[in-house]
């Protein structure tokens, strides 16, 4: 989260299981920061249960990808999330 205080990324990849602050809290903090609210957050996780998915998406996650994932699928979803974010920012400016 320190880096997000000084730089605005095109996208954030986060795991649910983190030491200190879990991925759900990261999503909430990003969505709560007006400078970062447009940044897509993709959650990568070993958790495949529906409740974890719902919690992440409710916290502001843009996508939820359980392990194992294929590299080309992950890249495709990253590209899609960045394009959608850029498109929505362009629409807001119009």
C-alpha positions in Angstrom: 0.0 0.0 0.0 3.0 2.4 0.5 3.7 2.4 -3.2 0.1 3.2 -4.0 0.6 6.4 -2.0 3.1 7.7 -4.5 2.2 6.0 -7.8 -1.0 5.1 -9.5 -0.8 1.8 -11.3 -2.7 0.6 -14.3 -3.8 -2.5 -12.4 -3.2 -4.3 -9.1 -2.8 -8.0 -8.7 -3.3 -9.2 -5.2 -3.6 -12.5 -3.3 -6.2 -13.0 -0.7 -3.8 -14.5 1.8 -1.3 -11.8 2.7 0.6 -11.2 6.0 -0.6 -8.2 7.8 -3.4 -7.1 5.5 -5.4 -9.6 3.4 -6.4 -9.0 -0.2 -9.9 -8.1 0.7 -8.7 -5.2 2.9 -6.4 -4.1 0.0 -9.4 -4.0 -2.3 -11.4 -1.9 0.2 -8.6 0.5 0.7 -8.1 1.0 -3.0 -11.8 1.6 -3.6 -11.9 4.0 -0.7 -9.1 6.2 -2.2 -10.5 8.6 -4.8 -7.2 8.7 -6.7 -7.2 4.9 -7.0 -10.9 4.1 -7.3 -10.6 3.5 -11.1 -7.7 1.1 -10.8 -8.8 -2.5 -11.6 -7.9 -5.1 -8.9 -7.6 -8.7 -9.9 -7.5 -11.2 -7.0 -5.4 -14.3 -7.5 -6.0 -17.0 -5.0 -6.0 -20.7 -4.0 -9.4 -20.3 -2.5 -12.1 -21.7 -4.8 -15.2 -21.3 -2.5 -18.0 -19.0 -3.5 -17.9 -17.0 -0.3 -14.3 -15.9 -0.8 -15.3 -14.8 -4.4 -18.3 -12.9 -3.2 -16.3 -11.1 -0.4 -13.6 -10.1 -2.9 -16.0 -8.8 -5.5 -18.1 -7.0 -2.8 -14.9 -5.3 -1.5 -14.2 -3.9 -5.0 -12.3 -6.6 -6.8 -12.6 -6.3 -10.5 -12.0 -10.0 -11.2 -11.4 -13.2 -9.2 -9.1 -15.9 -10.5 -8.6 -19.1 -8.6 -5.5 -21.2 -8.9 -4.3 -22.9 -11.1 -4.6 -20.4 -13.9 -3.0 -20.4 -17.3 -0.6 -17.7 -18.2 -2.3 -16.7 -21.4 -5.7 -16.5 -19.6 -4.3 -14.3 -16.9 -2.7 -12.0 -19.5 -6.0 -11.8 -21.4 -7.9 -10.9 -18.3 -5.3 -8.3 -17.3 -5.5 -6.7 -20.7 -9.3 -6.7 -20.6 -9.4 -5.1 -17.1 -7.0 -2.4 -18.2 -8.9 -1.7 -21.4 -12.2 -1.5 -19.5 -10.7 0.8 -16.9 -9.3 3.1 -19.6 -12.6 3.1 -21.5 -14.6 4.0 -18.4 -12.2 6.9 -17.6 -12.5 8.2 -21.1 -16.3 8.1 -20.8 -16.2 10.0 -17.5 -14.1 12.7 -19.1 -16.6 13.2 -22.0 
